[in-house]
Amino acid sequence: EIPEWVSMNALISVGAMIILVGMVIFLANLIYSSAKGKPANLEDPFGLGGKYYYPFSQRNPHHGEGGY
């Protein structure tokens, strides 16, 4: 081993373990929510009170004469 790299290797290993814990929590939550979570309201999934947050059907973009 190269003595100069021992502390850096330990630091990177701790960082990798922290990332691993986060990924395990994320995957456990994903699996639990898929199996036991309540289904989202597809008409208003975020509870904003309207059909959509952005009125896509009302926008009419102007692209100029070239068609782009």
mmJSON file of the N, C-alpha and C atoms, coordinates in Angstrom:
{"data_MODEL":{"atom_site":{
"group_PDB":["ATOM","ATOM","ATOM","ATOM","ATOM","ATOM","ATOM","ATOM","ATOM","ATOM","ATOM","ATOM","ATOM","ATOM","ATOM","ATOM","ATOM","ATOM","ATOM","ATOM","ATOM","ATOM","ATOM","ATOM","ATOM","ATOM","ATOM","ATOM","ATOM","ATOM","ATOM","ATOM","ATOM","ATOM","ATOM","ATOM","ATOM","ATOM","ATOM","ATOM","ATOM","ATOM","ATOM","ATOM","ATOM","ATOM","ATOM","ATOM","ATOM","ATOM","ATOM","ATOM","ATOM","ATOM","ATOM","ATOM","ATOM","ATOM","ATOM","ATOM","ATOM","ATOM","ATOM","ATOM","ATOM","ATOM","ATOM","ATOM","ATOM","ATOM","ATOM","ATOM","ATOM","ATOM","ATOM","ATOM","ATOM","ATOM","ATOM","ATOM","ATOM","ATOM","ATOM","ATOM","ATOM","ATOM","ATOM","ATOM","ATOM","ATOM","ATOM","ATOM","ATOM","ATOM","ATOM","ATOM","ATOM","ATOM","ATOM","ATOM","ATOM","ATOM","ATOM","ATOM","ATOM","ATOM","ATOM","ATOM","ATOM","ATOM","ATOM","ATOM","ATOM","ATOM","ATOM","ATOM","ATOM","ATOM","ATOM","ATOM","ATOM","ATOM","ATOM","ATOM","ATOM","ATOM","ATOM","ATOM","ATOM","ATOM","ATOM","ATOM","ATOM","ATOM","ATOM","ATOM","ATOM","ATOM","ATOM","ATOM","ATOM","ATOM","ATOM","ATOM","ATOM","ATOM","ATOM","ATOM","ATOM","ATOM","ATOM","ATOM","ATOM","ATOM","ATOM","ATOM","ATOM","ATOM","ATOM","ATOM","ATOM","ATOM","ATOM","ATOM","ATOM","ATOM","ATOM","ATOM","ATOM","ATOM","ATOM","ATOM","ATOM","ATOM","ATOM","ATOM","ATOM","ATOM","ATOM","ATOM","ATOM","ATOM","ATOM","ATOM","ATOM","ATOM","ATOM","ATOM","ATOM","ATOM","ATOM","ATOM","ATOM","ATOM","ATOM","ATOM","ATOM","ATOM","ATOM","ATOM","ATOM","ATOM","ATOM","ATOM"],
"id":[1,2,3,4,5,6,7,8,9,10,11,12,13,14,15,16,17,18,19,20,21,22,23,24,25,26,27,28,29,30,31,32,33,34,35,36,37,38,39,40,41,42,43,44,45,46,47,48,49,50,51,52,53,54,55,56,57,58,59,60,61,62,63,64,65,66,67,68,69,70,71,72,73,74,75,76,77,78,79,80,81,82,83,84,85,86,87,88,89,90,91,92,93,94,95,96,97,98,99,100,101,102,103,104,105,106,107,108,109,110,111,112,113,114,115,116,117,118,119,120,121,122,123,124,125,126,127,128,129,130,131,132,133,134,135,136,137,138,139,140,141,142,143,144,145,146,147,148,149,150,151,152,153,154,155,156,157,158,159,160,161,162,163,164,165,166,167,168,169,170,171,172,173,174,175,176,177,178,179,180,181,182,183,184,185,186,187,188,189,190,191,192,193,194,195,196,197,198,199,200,201,202,203,204],
"type_symbol":["N","C","C","N","C","C","N","C","C","N","C","C","N","C","C","N","C","C","N","C","C","N","C","C","N","C","C","N","C","C","N","C","C","N","C","C","N","C","C","N","C","C","N","C","C","N","C","C","N","C","C","N","C","C","N","C","C","N","C","C","N","C","C","N","C","C","N","C","C","N","C","C","N","C","C","N","C","C","N","C","C","N","C","C","N","C","C","N","C","C","N","C","C","N","C","C","N","C","C","N","C","C","N","C","C","N","C","C","N","C","C","N","C","C","N","C","C","N","C","C","N","C","C","N","C","C","N","C","C","N","C","C","N","C","C","N","C","C","N","C","C","N","C","C","N","C","C","N","C","C","N","C","C","N","C","C","N","C","C","N","C","C","N","C","C","N","C","C","N","C","C","N","C","C","N","C","C","N","C","C","N","C","C","N","C","C","N","C","C","N","C","C","N","C","C","N","C","C","N","C","C","N","C","C"],
"label_atom_id":["N","CA","C","N","CA","C","N","CA","C","N","CA","C","N","CA","C","N","CA","C","N","CA","C","N","CA","C","N","CA","C","N","CA","C","N","CA","C","N","CA","C","N","CA","C","N","CA","C","N","CA","C","N","CA","C","N","CA","C","N","CA","C","N","CA","C","N","CA","C","N","CA","C","N","CA","C","N","CA","C","N","CA","C","N","CA","C","N","CA","C","N","CA","C","N","CA","C","N","CA","C","N","CA","C","N","CA","C","N","CA","C","N","CA","C","N","CA","C","N","CA","C","N","CA","C","N","CA","C","N","CA","C","N","CA","C","N","CA","C","N","CA","C","N","CA","C","N","CA","C","N","CA","C","N","CA","C","N","CA","C","N","CA","C","N","CA","C","N","CA","C","N","CA","C","N","CA","C","N","CA","C","N","CA","C","N","CA","C","N","CA","C","N","CA","C","N","CA","C","N","CA","C","N","CA","C","N","CA","C","N","CA","C","N","CA","C","N","CA","C","N","CA","C","N","CA","C","N","CA","C","N","CA","C","N","CA","C"],
"label_alt_id":[null,null,null,null,null,null,null,null,null,null,null,null,null,null,null,null,null,null,null,null,null,null,null,null,null,null,null,null,null,null,null,null,null,null,null,null,null,null,null,null,null,null,null,null,null,null,null,null,null,null,null,null,null,null,null,null,null,null,null,null,null,null,null,null,null,null,null,null,null,null,null,null,null,null,null,null,null,null,null,null,null,null,null,null,null,null,null,null,null,null,null,null,null,null,null,null,null,null,null,null,null,null,null,null,null,null,null,null,null,null,null,null,null,null,null,null,null,null,null,null,null,null,null,null,null,null,null,null,null,null,null,null,null,null,null,null,null,null,null,null,null,null,null,null,null,null,null,null,null,null,null,null,null,null,null,null,null,null,null,null,null,null,null,null,null,null,null,null,null,null,null,null,null,null,null,null,null,null,null,null,null,null,null,null,null,null,null,null,null,null,null,null,null,null,null,null,null,null,null,null,null,null,null,null],
"label_comp_id":["GLU","GLU","GLU","ILE","ILE","ILE","PRO","PRO","PRO","GLU","GLU","GLU","TRP","TRP","TRP","VAL","VAL","VAL","SER","SER","SER","MET","MET","MET","ASN","ASN","ASN","ALA","ALA","ALA","LEU","LEU","LEU","ILE","ILE","ILE","SER","SER","SER","VAL","VAL","VAL","GLY","GLY","GLY","ALA","ALA","ALA","MET","MET","MET","ILE","ILE","ILE","ILE","ILE","ILE","LEU","LEU","LEU","VAL","VAL","VAL","GLY","GLY","GLY","MET","MET","MET","VAL","VAL","VAL","ILE","ILE","ILE","PHE","PHE","PHE","LEU","LEU","LEU","ALA","ALA","ALA","ASN","ASN","ASN","LEU","LEU","LEU","ILE","ILE","ILE","TYR","TYR","TYR","SER","SER","SER","SER","SER","SER","ALA","ALA","ALA","LYS","LYS","LYS","GLY","GLY","GLY","LYS","LYS","LYS","PRO","PRO","PRO","ALA","ALA","ALA","ASN","ASN","ASN","LEU","LEU","LEU","GLU","GLU","GLU","ASP","ASP","ASP","PRO","PRO","PRO","PHE","PHE","PHE","GLY","GLY","GLY","LEU","LEU","LEU","GLY","GLY","GLY","GLY","GLY","GLY","LYS","LYS","LYS","TYR","TYR","TYR","TYR","TYR","TYR","TYR","TYR","TYR","PRO","PRO","PRO","PHE","PHE","PHE","SER","SER","SER","GLN","GLN","GLN","ARG","ARG","ARG","ASN","ASN","ASN","PRO","PRO","PRO","HIS","HIS","HIS","HIS","HIS","HIS","GLY","GLY","GLY","GLU","GLU","GLU","GLY","GLY","GLY","GLY","GLY","GLY","TYR","TYR","TYR"],
"label_asym_id":["A","A","A","A","A","A","A","A","A","A","A","A","A","A","A","A","A","A","A","A","A","A","A","A","A","A","A","A","A","A","A","A","A","A","A","A","A","A","A","A","A","A","A","A","A","A","A","A","A","A","A","A","A","A","A","A","A","A","A","A","A","A","A","A","A","A","A","A","A","A","A","A","A","A","A","A","A","A","A","A","A","A","A","A","A","A","A","A","A","A","A","A","A","A","A","A","A","A","A","A","A","A","A","A","A","A","A","A","A","A","A","A","A","A","A","A","A","A","A","A","A","A","A","A","A","A","A","A","A","A","A","A","A","A","A","A","A","A","A","A","A","A","A","A","A","A","A","A","A","A","A","A","A","A","A","A","A","A","A","A","A","A","A","A","A","A","A","A","A","A","A","A","A","A","A","A","A","A","A","A","A","A","A","A","A","A","A","A","A","A","A","A","A","A","A","A","A","A","A","A","A","A","A","A"],
"label_entity_id":["1","1","1","1","1","1","1","1","1","1","1","1","1","1","1","1","1","1","1","1","1","1","1","1","1","1","1","1","1","1","1","1","1","1","1","1","1","1","1","1","1","1","1","1","1","1","1","1","1","1","1","1","1","1","1","1","1","1","1","1","1","1","1","1","1","1","1","1","1","1","1","1","1","1","1","1","1","1","1","1","1","1","1","1","1","1","1","1","1","1","1","1","1","1","1","1","1","1","1","1","1","1","1","1","1","1","1","1","1","1","1","1","1","1","1","1","1","1","1","1","1","1","1","1","1","1","1","1","1","1","1","1","1","1","1","1","1","1","1","1","1","1","1","1","1","1","1","1","1","1","1","1","1","1","1","1","1","1","1","1","1","1","1","1","1","1","1","1","1","1","1","1","1","1","1","1","1","1","1","1","1","1","1","1","1","1","1","1","1","1","1","1","1","1","1","1","1","1","1","1","1","1","1","1"],
"label_seq_id":[1,1,1,2,2,2,3,3,3,4,4,4,5,5,5,6,6,6,7,7,7,8,8,8,9,9,9,10,10,10,11,11,11,12,12,12,13,13,13,14,14,14,15,15,15,16,16,16,17,17,17,18,18,18,19,19,19,20,20,20,21,21,21,22,22,22,23,23,23,24,24,24,25,25,25,26,26,26,27,27,27,28,28,28,29,29,29,30,30,30,31,31,31,32,32,32,33,33,33,34,34,34,35,35,35,36,36,36,37,37,37,38,38,38,39,39,39,40,40,40,41,41,41,42,42,42,43,43,43,44,44,44,45,45,45,46,46,46,47,47,47,48,48,48,49,49,49,50,50,50,51,51,51,52,52,52,53,53,53,54,54,54,55,55,55,56,56,56,57,57,57,58,58,58,59,59,59,60,60,60,61,61,61,62,62,62,63,63,63,64,64,64,65,65,65,66,66,66,67,67,67,68,68,68],
"pdbx_PDB_ins_code":[null,null,null,null,null,null,null,null,null,null,null,null,null,null,null,null,null,null,null,null,null,null,null,null,null,null,null,null,null,null,null,null,null,null,null,null,null,null,null,null,null,null,null,null,null,null,null,null,null,null,null,null,null,null,null,null,null,null,null,null,null,null,null,null,null,null,null,null,null,null,null,null,null,null,null,null,null,null,null,null,null,null,null,null,null,null,null,null,null,null,null,null,null,null,null,null,null,null,null,null,null,null,null,null,null,null,null,null,null,null,null,null,null,null,null,null,null,null,null,null,null,null,null,null,null,null,null,null,null,null,null,null,null,null,null,null,null,null,null,null,null,null,null,null,null,null,null,null,null,null,null,null,null,null,null,null,null,null,null,null,null,null,null,null,null,null,null,null,null,null,null,null,null,null,null,null,null,null,null,null,null,null,null,null,null,null,null,null,null,null,null,null,null,null,null,null,null,null,null,null,null,null,null,null],
"Cartn_x":[0.826,0.0,0.868,0.32,0.987,0.434,1.273,0.771,0.02,0.356,-0.3,-1.771,-2.12,-3.469,-4.395,-3.89,-4.708,-5.863,-5.587,-6.657,-7.679,-7.211,-8.142,-9.012,-8.415,-9.172,-10.233,-9.899,-10.873,-12.012,-11.678,-12.699,-13.649,-13.109,-13.933,-14.8,-14.256,-15.038,-16.217,-16.013,-17.108,-18.164,-17.73,-18.674,-19.483,-18.825,-19.532,-20.56,-20.227,-21.187,-22.396,-22.166,-23.278,-24.195,-23.604,-24.402,-25.171,-24.535,-25.201,-26.409,-26.262,-27.387,-28.535,-28.21,-29.242,-29.955,-29.197,-29.806,-30.696,-30.272,-31.085,-32.394,-32.324,-33.545,-34.463,-33.891,-34.689,-35.374,-34.623,-35.203,-36.251,-36.002,-36.994,-38.282,-38.157,-39.336,-40.059,-39.309,-39.908,-40.713,-40.124,-40.811,-42.026,-41.863,-42.984,-44.121,-43.781,-44.816,-45.519,-44.783,-45.408,-46.385,-46.05,-46.885,-48.013,-47.735,-48.694,-49.182,-48.595,-48.966,-50.316,-50.927,-52.219,-51.991,-52.882,-52.721,-52.904,-52.182,-52.269,-53.555,-54.102,-55.247,-54.725,-55.06,-54.496,-55.047,-56.196,-56.744,-56.005,-55.579,-54.891,-53.878,-52.761,-51.853,-51.178,-51.012,-50.32,-51.277,-52.581,-53.567,-53.543,-53.398,-53.305,-54.666,-55.714,-57.051,-57.532,-56.699,-57.114,-56.783,-57.124,-56.832,-55.334,-54.684,-53.235,-52.639,-51.412,-50.724,-50.435,-49.981,-49.707,-50.83,-51.442,-52.536,-51.995,-51.594,-50.998,-51.979,-53.258,-54.221,-54.486,-54.187,-54.456,-53.294,-52.135,-50.981,-51.007,-50.653,-50.559,-49.235,-48.148,-46.848,-46.729,-46.085,-45.84,-44.405,-44.234,-42.906,-42.346,-42.996,-42.465,-42.895,-42.349,-42.745,-42.105,-40.933,-40.217,-40.766,-41.663,-42.22,-41.416,-40.4,-39.573,-39.906],
"Cartn_y":[-1.189,0.0,1.249,2.293,3.592,4.365,4.731,5.363,6.667,7.399,8.685,8.519,7.352,7.129,6.46,6.069,5.338,6.194,7.435,8.291,8.639,8.863,9.157,7.94,6.751,5.529,5.341,5.64,5.524,6.524,7.741,8.768,8.363,7.872,7.44,6.247,5.348,4.189,4.617,5.584,6.093,6.758,7.537,8.168,7.144,6.058,5.003,4.32,4.143,3.529,4.432,5.737,6.68,6.635,6.598,6.498,5.178,4.089,2.79,2.812,3.411,3.502,4.292,5.394,6.181,5.403,4.626,3.833,2.728,2.111,1.062,1.649,2.815,3.471,3.816,4.345,4.695,3.464,2.381,1.182,0.55,0.56,0.022,0.842,2.157,3.021,2.803,2.633,2.387,1.09,0.037,-1.256,-1.194,-0.599,-0.493,0.337,1.476,2.342,1.674,0.893,0.191,-0.871,-1.523,-2.613,-2.125,-1.197,-0.823,0.613,1.426,2.835,3.05,4.19,4.486,5.0,4.677,5.132,6.647,7.233,8.678,9.013,10.186,10.701,11.208,10.531,10.879,12.18,12.632,13.906,15.086,14.954,16.035,15.409,14.865,14.093,14.906,16.206,17.023,17.844,17.696,18.408,19.906,20.343,21.768,22.415,21.624,22.174,22.325,22.125,22.227,20.956,20.944,19.739,19.596,20.661,20.643,21.925,21.849,23.037,24.001,23.478,24.297,24.091,25.144,24.985,24.71,23.475,23.14,23.338,23.073,23.183,24.633,25.587,26.989,27.681,27.069,27.713,27.505,28.534,28.456,29.105,28.36,28.976,29.409,30.529,31.039,30.702,29.981,29.521,30.252,31.252,32.002,31.429,32.016,31.646,30.344,29.996,28.825,27.505,27.534,26.297,25.69,26.387,25.85,26.511],
"Cartn_z":[0.0,0.0,0.0,-0.579,-0.566,0.625,1.597,2.829,2.591,1.539,1.285,0.894,0.385,-0.123,0.886,2.049,3.016,3.531,3.903,4.429,3.346,2.121,1.023,0.716,0.769,0.533,1.614,2.852,3.939,3.756,3.355,3.134,2.008,0.92,-0.209,0.186,0.998,1.448,2.314,3.193,4.02,3.137,2.147,1.225,0.449,0.021,-0.703,0.19,1.467,2.396,2.627,2.693,2.858,1.638,0.453,-0.775,-0.803,-0.37,-0.331,0.601,1.767,2.706,2.075,1.395,0.732,-0.359,-1.125,-2.192,-1.629,-0.532,0.086,0.605,1.242,1.728,0.56,-0.529,-1.703,-2.292,-2.476,-3.074,-2.159,-0.848,0.081,0.023,-0.044,-0.143,-1.47,-2.55,-3.859,-3.855,-3.312,-3.278,-2.355,-1.185,-0.24,-0.832,-1.448,-2.019,-3.186,-3.966,-5.089,-4.603,-3.499,-3.008,-2.102,-1.202,-0.163,-0.253,-1.109,-1.174,-1.825,-1.517,-2.124,-3.549,-4.472,-5.85,-5.961,-6.887,-7.104,-7.846,-7.55,-8.283,-9.626,-10.699,-11.998,-12.555,-12.067,-12.531,-11.91,-10.658,-9.947,-8.979,-9.492,-8.639,-7.544,-7.721,-6.729,-5.875,-6.089,-5.29,-5.511,-6.752,-7.057,-7.271,-7.34,-7.466,-8.89,-9.864,-11.254,-11.99,-13.275,-14.037,-14.255,-14.649,-14.857,-14.295,-13.924,-13.418,-14.559,-15.683,-16.862,-17.87,-18.349,-19.318,-20.725,-20.994,-22.282,-23.431,-23.209,-24.298,-24.68,-23.815,-24.103,-24.806,-24.811,-25.435,-26.944,-27.674,-29.118,-29.515,-29.517,-29.795,-31.254,-31.456,-32.801,-33.175,-34.267,-34.648,-35.86,-36.339,-37.468,-38.806,-39.851,-41.209,-41.678,-41.15,-41.641,-41.145,-40.223,-39.711,-38.577,-38.121,-37.035,-35.744],
"occupancy":[1.0,1.0,1.0,1.0,1.0,1.0,1.0,1.0,1.0,1.0,1.0,1.0,1.0,1.0,1.0,1.0,1.0,1.0,1.0,1.0,1.0,1.0,1.0,1.0,1.0,1.0,1.0,1.0,1.0,1.0,1.0,1.0,1.0,1.0,1.0,1.0,1.0,1.0,1.0,1.0,1.0,1.0,1.0,1.0,1.0,1.0,1.0,1.0,1.0,1.0,1.0,1.0,1.0,1.0,1.0,1.0,1.0,1.0,1.0,1.0,1.0,1.0,1.0,1.0,1.0,1.0,1.0,1.0,1.0,1.0,1.0,1.0,1.0,1.0,1.0,1.0,1.0,1.0,1.0,1.0,1.0,1.0,1.0,1.0,1.0,1.0,1.0,1.0,1.0,1.0,1.0,1.0,1.0,1.0,1.0,1.0,1.0,1.0,1.0,1.0,1.0,1.0,1.0,1.0,1.0,1.0,1.0,1.0,1.0,1.0,1.0,1.0,1.0,1.0,1.0,1.0,1.0,1.0,1.0,1.0,1.0,1.0,1.0,1.0,1.0,1.0,1.0,1.0,1.0,1.0,1.0,1.0,1.0,1.0,1.0,1.0,1.0,1.0,1.0,1.0,1.0,1.0,1.0,1.0,1.0,1.0,1.0,1.0,1.0,1.0,1.0,1.0,1.0,1.0,1.0,1.0,1.0,1.0,1.0,1.0,1.0,1.0,1.0,1.0,1.0,1.0,1.0,1.0,1.0,1.0,1.0,1.0,1.0,1.0,1.0,1.0,1.0,1.0,1.0,1.0,1.0,1.0,1.0,1.0,1.0,1.0,1.0,1.0,1.0,1.0,1.0,1.0,1.0,1.0,1.0,1.0,1.0,1.0,1.0,1.0,1.0,1.0,1.0,1.0],
"B_iso_or_equiv":[0.0,0.0,0.0,0.0,0.0,0.0,0.0,0.0,0.0,0.0,0.0,0.0,0.0,0.0,0.0,0.0,0.0,0.0,0.0,0.0,0.0,0.0,0.0,0.0,0.0,0.0,0.0,0.0,0.0,0.0,0.0,0.0,0.0,0.0,0.0,0.0,0.0,0.0,0.0,0.0,0.0,0.0,0.0,0.0,0.0,0.0,0.0,0.0,0.0,0.0,0.0,0.0,0.0,0.0,0.0,0.0,0.0,0.0,0.0,0.0,0.0,0.0,0.0,0.0,0.0,0.0,0.0,0.0,0.0,0.0,0.0,0.0,0.0,0.0,0.0,0.0,0.0,0.0,0.0,0.0,0.0,0.0,0.0,0.0,0.0,0.0,0.0,0.0,0.0,0.0,0.0,0.0,0.0,0.0,0.0,0.0,0.0,0.0,0.0,0.0,0.0,0.0,0.0,0.0,0.0,0.0,0.0,0.0,0.0,0.0,0.0,0.0,0.0,0.0,0.0,0.0,0.0,0.0,0.0,0.0,0.0,0.0,0.0,0.0,0.0,0.0,0.0,0.0,0.0,0.0,0.0,0.0,0.0,0.0,0.0,0.0,0.0,0.0,0.0,0.0,0.0,0.0,0.0,0.0,0.0,0.0,0.0,0.0,0.0,0.0,0.0,0.0,0.0,0.0,0.0,0.0,0.0,0.0,0.0,0.0,0.0,0.0,0.0,0.0,0.0,0.0,0.0,0.0,0.0,0.0,0.0,0.0,0.0,0.0,0.0,0.0,0.0,0.0,0.0,0.0,0.0,0.0,0.0,0.0,0.0,0.0,0.0,0.0,0.0,0.0,0.0,0.0,0.0,0.0,0.0,0.0,0.0,0.0,0.0,0.0,0.0,0.0,0.0,0.0],
"pdbx_formal_charge":[null,null,null,null,null,null,null,null,null,null,null,null,null,null,null,null,null,null,null,null,null,null,null,null,null,null,null,null,null,null,null,null,null,null,null,null,null,null,null,null,null,null,null,null,null,null,null,null,null,null,null,null,null,null,null,null,null,null,null,null,null,null,null,null,null,null,null,null,null,null,null,null,null,null,null,null,null,null,null,null,null,null,null,null,null,null,null,null,null,null,null,null,null,null,null,null,null,null,null,null,null,null,null,null,null,null,null,null,null,null,null,null,null,null,null,null,null,null,null,null,null,null,null,null,null,null,null,null,null,null,null,null,null,null,null,null,null,null,null,null,null,null,null,null,null,null,null,null,null,null,null,null,null,null,null,null,null,null,null,null,null,null,null,null,null,null,null,null,null,null,null,null,null,null,null,null,null,null,null,null,null,null,null,null,null,null,null,null,null,null,null,null,null,null,null,null,null,null,null,null,null,null,null,null],
"auth_seq_id":[1,1,1,2,2,2,3,3,3,4,4,4,5,5,5,6,6,6,7,7,7,8,8,8,9,9,9,10,10,10,11,11,11,12,12,12,13,13,13,14,14,14,15,15,15,16,16,16,17,17,17,18,18,18,19,19,19,20,20,20,21,21,21,22,22,22,23,23,23,24,24,24,25,25,25,26,26,26,27,27,27,28,28,28,29,29,29,30,30,30,31,31,31,32,32,32,33,33,33,34,34,34,35,35,35,36,36,36,37,37,37,38,38,38,39,39,39,40,40,40,41,41,41,42,42,42,43,43,43,44,44,44,45,45,45,46,46,46,47,47,47,48,48,48,49,49,49,50,50,50,51,51,51,52,52,52,53,53,53,54,54,54,55,55,55,56,56,56,57,57,57,58,58,58,59,59,59,60,60,60,61,61,61,62,62,62,63,63,63,64,64,64,65,65,65,66,66,66,67,67,67,68,68,68],
"auth_comp_id":["GLU","GLU","GLU","ILE","ILE","ILE","PRO","PRO","PRO","GLU","GLU","GLU","TRP","TRP","TRP","VAL","VAL","VAL","SER","SER","SER","MET","MET","MET","ASN","ASN","ASN","ALA","ALA","ALA","LEU","LEU","LEU","ILE","ILE","ILE","SER","SER","SER","VAL","VAL","VAL","GLY","GLY","GLY","ALA","ALA","ALA","MET","MET","MET","ILE","ILE","ILE","ILE","ILE","ILE","LEU","LEU","LEU","VAL","VAL","VAL","GLY","GLY","GLY","MET","MET","MET","VAL","VAL","VAL","ILE","ILE","ILE","PHE","PHE","PHE","LEU","LEU","LEU","ALA","ALA","ALA","ASN","ASN","ASN","LEU","LEU","LEU","ILE","ILE","ILE","TYR","TYR","TYR","SER","SER","SER","SER","SER","SER","ALA","ALA","ALA","LYS","LYS","LYS","GLY","GLY","GLY","LYS","LYS","LYS","PRO","PRO","PRO","ALA","ALA","ALA","ASN","ASN","ASN","LEU","LEU","LEU","GLU","GLU","GLU","ASP","ASP","ASP","PRO","PRO","PRO","PHE","PHE","PHE","GLY","GLY","GLY","LEU","LEU","LEU","GLY","GLY","GLY","GLY","GLY","GLY","LYS","LYS","LYS","TYR","TYR","TYR","TYR","TYR","TYR","TYR","TYR","TYR","PRO","PRO","PRO","PHE","PHE","PHE","SER","SER","SER","GLN","GLN","GLN","ARG","ARG","ARG","ASN","ASN","ASN","PRO","PRO","PRO","HIS","HIS","HIS","HIS","HIS","HIS","GLY","GLY","GLY","GLU","GLU","GLU","GLY","GLY","GLY","GLY","GLY","GLY","TYR","TYR","TYR"],
"auth_asym_id":["A","A","A","A","A","A","A","A","A","A","A","A","A","A","A","A","A","A","A","A","A","A","A","A","A","A","A","A","A","A","A","A","A","A","A","A","A","A","A","A","A","A","A","A","A","A","A","A","A","A","A","A","A","A","A","A","A","A","A","A","A","A","A","A","A","A","A","A","A","A","A","A","A","A","A","A","A","A","A","A","A","A","A","A","A","A","A","A","A","A","A","A","A","A","A","A","A","A","A","A","A","A","A","A","A","A","A","A","A","A","A","A","A","A","A","A","A","A","A","A","A","A","A","A","A","A","A","A","A","A","A","A","A","A","A","A","A","A","A","A","A","A","A","A","A","A","A","A","A","A","A","A","A","A","A","A","A","A","A","A","A","A","A","A","A","A","A","A","A","A","A","A","A","A","A","A","A","A","A","A","A","A","A","A","A","A","A","A","A","A","A","A","A","A","A","A","A","A","A","A","A","A","A","A"],
"auth_atom_id":["N","CA","C","N","CA","C","N","CA","C","N","CA","C","N","CA","C","N","CA","C","N","CA","C","N","CA","C","N","CA","C","N","CA","C","N","CA","C","N","CA","C","N","CA","C","N","CA","C","N","CA","C","N","CA","C","N","CA","C","N","CA","C","N","CA","C","N","CA","C","N","CA","C","N","CA","C","N","CA","C","N","CA","C","N","CA","C","N","CA","C","N","CA","C","N","CA","C","N","CA","C","N","CA","C","N","CA","C","N","CA","C","N","CA","C","N","CA","C","N","CA","C","N","CA","C","N","CA","C","N","CA","C","N","CA","C","N","CA","C","N","CA","C","N","CA","C","N","CA","C","N","CA","C","N","CA","C","N","CA","C","N","CA","C","N","CA","C","N","CA","C","N","CA","C","N","CA","C","N","CA","C","N","CA","C","N","CA","C","N","CA","C","N","CA","C","N","CA","C","N","CA","C","N","CA","C","N","CA","C","N","CA","C","N","CA","C","N","CA","C","N","CA","C","N","CA","C","N","CA","C","N","CA","C","N","CA","C"],
"pdbx_PDB_model_num":[1,1,1,1,1,1,1,1,1,1,1,1,1,1,1,1,1,1,1,1,1,1,1,1,1,1,1,1,1,1,1,1,1,1,1,1,1,1,1,1,1,1,1,1,1,1,1,1,1,1,1,1,1,1,1,1,1,1,1,1,1,1,1,1,1,1,1,1,1,1,1,1,1,1,1,1,1,1,1,1,1,1,1,1,1,1,1,1,1,1,1,1,1,1,1,1,1,1,1,1,1,1,1,1,1,1,1,1,1,1,1,1,1,1,1,1,1,1,1,1,1,1,1,1,1,1,1,1,1,1,1,1,1,1,1,1,1,1,1,1,1,1,1,1,1,1,1,1,1,1,1,1,1,1,1,1,1,1,1,1,1,1,1,1,1,1,1,1,1,1,1,1,1,1,1,1,1,1,1,1,1,1,1,1,1,1,1,1,1,1,1,1,1,1,1,1,1,1,1,1,1,1,1,1]
}}}
